């Protein structure tokens, strides 16, 4: 099954008709545009030329048969293939360096030989990741530029090939959509972009019945991660930590104080992004610790 980039949305919503519907366990390819809807093809084109309402297109949504509210949707990232060039921008008033970026600029970034060519001195190994991936929320639509408990624009650089992301099913079919790929991005996404790029993503979607997880929940690279978004980074960091703490209590049966000390000794609190309408943080715990308590992910 393939969903073309022309089938995309700018908000995650229960009101959207699915672009496709598949059985649980199916493999689906999502063709994606970059976060600018492929509107910046050369350095002469600036961010201000883009329609603000057409930022962060997410391909889909995909309905998964049998997915019902209360279930968990497991999304395995099987592969990410990138286009041959990406783009970066700076925009006054945007990002952490909002006052330092005094003019608009656009940089076209070639991707060749597994590297993103930033300039004649710097080539960075590509680390393809998905910026926007989520399901329809419970209530009102949420624009694809905003993260939340439904997923969305989390900009978590650990959502890569080989990762498994667990999302809540809020509406029948789940209605998964994804986009906003990056060839490479640092934690924080400091000036509101990584190397933004079009591409294709292969995923396997599976409906989990009776799974109790603090979604969004991520497994990648031998680590388990809780992800949270909030108005401030402090709030997001605290909520991601509380979610991991509850996971240790509820799923591993660890006593509260012991779980707190374990997190303080072994977990890492990381920033995903600080530039979206809500900020996003994650807590990473080595998976082997959970396995010592008999925990296995589905």
Secondary structure, DSSP 8 states (H G I E B T S, - for coil): -EE-TTSEESEE-TTS--SEEE-TTEEEEEEE--TTTT---STT--GGGS-GGGSS-EEEEEEETT--TT-EEEEEEEEEEE-SEEEEEE-TT-STTTTT--S-EEEEEEEETTEEE-SSS-EEE---EEEEEE---SSS-EETT-EETTEES---TT--TT-EEEEE--STT--EEEEEEESS--TB-TTS-SSEE-EEEEEEEEEESS----SSEEEETTEEEEEEEESSHHHHHHHHHHHHHHHHHHHH---HHHHHHHHHHH-EEEEEESSSSSEEEEEEEEHHHHHHTT----
